Amino acid sequence: MTAVVAVPVRLSAAEWTERSRAHAERADRLTAAHRARRAEGTRHAVEDFLFEYYNVRPSQLRRWHPGAGVALEPGPEGPAPQAAWRWYRTDPEGVVTFDDAAFGADRGDTVRFVVRLLRATASRPAFTGCFGLHEWAMVYRQEDRRHALPLRLGQAGTDAVVEAHPVRCTHFDAFRFFTPAAVPLNRVQPSRDTQLELEQPGCLHAAMDCHKWAGKLGPAVPGDLALDCFELARDVRLLDMQASPYDLGAYGHAPVAIETPEGKAEYVQRQREFAVRASGLRERLLDCCDRLLGAPSAS
């Protein structure tokens, strides 16, 4: 059987210039507050996480990638800027495309892991009974905290909430920050080795990690998808901290008091909405992976 070769979508110089400009403007809007704080040397307990934990810079988010299967025609000044970037190729006519085979050869193991994890996550029902207690377990019976913010209920009140609820965190990268006293309270004991077995689509951190996997896939991910993943992570992070034991009054954010029935209901409703958004992004990321794994060097 003869393999079918997909014909790249061709963008004129005017088209890719406009897409790149619009992407940069969107990225600048999303990162403006962070960049201003960084220039002033100030910290933000909610939003810094998106850049520091995920190890991404605003300049990276600002860089527009067309994604695989898109050909950028040369302009009056020559080939598109991507010609000088890693994992792009330029043909004799000056047309620039993402080199999916070269990327697959270099990052094939990463792509295959992302595929396995995203598919495993999508295959399970969403669990929405955790109520964000992972953040509470990170400060349980411990005065030394990651964020210089007061606890809404104080240390004793915070500990009482943890002890009054079942703790069921399935996400290893949240669980690994539990205090020693909180670790045995978790009904599951996630590890890096069991990540594929436990990741589930209702988890806030699994939703935020769409931003992580988009970063790992780099230029294989179209710019609009990369920023969609970042926006989801930003929105989820806010709920993550609103439902935490910390008082965000200094930032103007009201708490989602998960120790109350009303707070639990709000948390679950928003958690389900985020799970729907994350599901669509996982499918789009998987489409990127499928194309990479179909490239000869990556198979």
Protein Blocks (a to p, Z undefined) as FASTA:
>chain_A
ZZdddddddddfklmmmmmmmmmmmmmmmmmmmmmmmmnopacfklmmmmmmnopafklm
mpccebghiacdddfkoccfklmpghiacdfkopacddfklmmmmmmmmmmmmmmmmmmm
mmpccdfklnommmmmmmgopabdfbdcdcfkljklmmmmmmmpccddfbfklmmmpcfk
lmmmpmbdcdfklmmmmgcfkbmklmmmmmmmmmmnmmmpcfklmmmmmmmmmmmmmmmm
mmmmbdcklnopacddfkbmklmmmmmmmmmmmmmmmmmmmmmmmmmmmmmmmpmklZZ
